[in-house]
Amino acid sequence: MRTTTFFTIVTAITLVACATTTGVVPIGDGMSMLSKHDPMAWSGGKLKAELYTEAGAHCKQQGKELSPVSDTAQDATMSRYASAEIKFRCK
């Protein structure tokens, strides 16, 4: 029983550690991007919504509004994690 519990905990920690978000990255011309991939998510659309929420909060901190430029999202498959990327400006 102890071995099973140990491997369950290690697996959970490993999967959580694999989820990555870039944070807001300036990419020039007043534009920024955010991206995320997550082994625990199936929906790229859900990740994209999370990124827009983060981008909106980022713009609000600057006293500006979010202005989307482009976005992409991919749902998870057996060979890839769900992922999303957004590009935006704060105006």
C-alpha positions as CSV (number, residue, x, y, z in Angstrom):
1,M,0.0,0.0,0.0
2,R,2.8,2.4,0.8
3,T,4.4,1.9,-2.7
4,T,1.1,2.7,-4.4
5,T,0.6,5.8,-2.4
6,F,4.1,7.0,-3.1
7,F,3.8,6.5,-6.8
8,T,0.4,8.2,-6.9
9,I,1.9,11.3,-5.1
10,V,5.0,11.4,-7.3
11,T,2.8,11.1,-10.5
12,A,0.5,13.9,-9.3
13,I,3.4,16.2,-8.5
14,T,5.1,15.5,-11.8
15,L,1.9,16.3,-13.8
16,V,1.3,19.5,-11.9
17,A,4.9,20.6,-12.4
18,C,4.5,20.1,-16.2
19,A,1.7,22.6,-16.5
20,T,3.3,25.8,-17.8
21,T,2.2,29.3,-18.4
22,T,4.7,31.8,-19.8
23,G,3.3,34.8,-18.0
24,V,2.8,38.0,-20.0
25,V,5.7,38.4,-22.5
26,P,6.1,41.7,-24.4
27,I,6.6,40.9,-28.1
28,G,7.0,44.4,-29.6
29,D,4.8,47.1,-31.1
30,G,2.8,47.4,-27.9
31,M,1.8,43.7,-28.2
32,S,2.1,41.0,-25.6
33,M,1.5,37.3,-25.5
34,L,0.6,34.5,-23.1
35,S,0.7,30.8,-23.7
36,K,-0.1,27.7,-21.7
37,H,0.0,23.9,-22.0
38,D,-1.4,21.6,-19.4
39,P,-1.2,17.8,-19.2
40,M,-4.3,17.8,-16.9
41,A,-6.6,19.7,-19.3
42,W,-8.5,18.3,-22.4
43,S,-9.8,21.6,-23.7
44,G,-7.6,24.1,-25.4
45,G,-10.5,26.5,-25.4
46,K,-10.6,26.4,-21.6
47,L,-6.9,27.2,-21.4
48,K,-7.5,30.1,-23.9
49,A,-10.3,31.5,-21.6
50,E,-7.9,31.3,-18.6
51,L,-5.3,33.2,-20.6
52,Y,-7.8,35.9,-21.6
53,T,-8.7,36.3,-17.9
54,E,-5.0,36.7,-17.0
55,A,-4.5,39.2,-19.8
56,G,-7.5,41.2,-18.8
57,A,-6.2,41.4,-15.2
58,H,-2.8,42.5,-16.5
59,C,-4.3,45.3,-18.6
60,K,-6.6,46.4,-15.7
61,Q,-3.6,46.8,-13.5
62,Q,-2.3,49.3,-16.0
63,G,-5.7,51.1,-16.1
64,K,-6.3,49.9,-19.6
65,E,-8.6,47.6,-21.4
66,L,-7.7,44.3,-23.1
67,S,-7.6,44.4,-26.9
68,P,-7.3,40.9,-28.4
69,V,-5.1,40.5,-31.5
70,S,-5.0,36.8,-32.2
71,D,-5.4,33.4,-30.5
72,T,-4.9,29.7,-31.0
73,A,-5.9,26.6,-29.1
74,Q,-5.5,22.9,-29.4
75,D,-7.4,20.2,-27.5
76,A,-5.4,17.4,-26.0
77,T,-4.9,14.2,-28.0
78,M,-3.2,10.9,-27.1
79,S,0.1,12.5,-28.2
80,R,-0.1,16.1,-27.1
81,Y,-1.2,18.3,-24.2
82,A,-4.0,20.8,-24.5
83,S,-2.5,24.2,-25.3
84,A,-3.4,27.8,-26.1
85,E,-1.7,31.1,-27.0
86,I,-3.1,34.6,-27.2
87,K,-1.6,37.9,-28.5
88,F,-3.1,41.1,-27.2
89,R,-2.6,44.8,-26.5
90,C,-3.6,46.9,-23.5
91,K,-5.3,50.1,-24.7
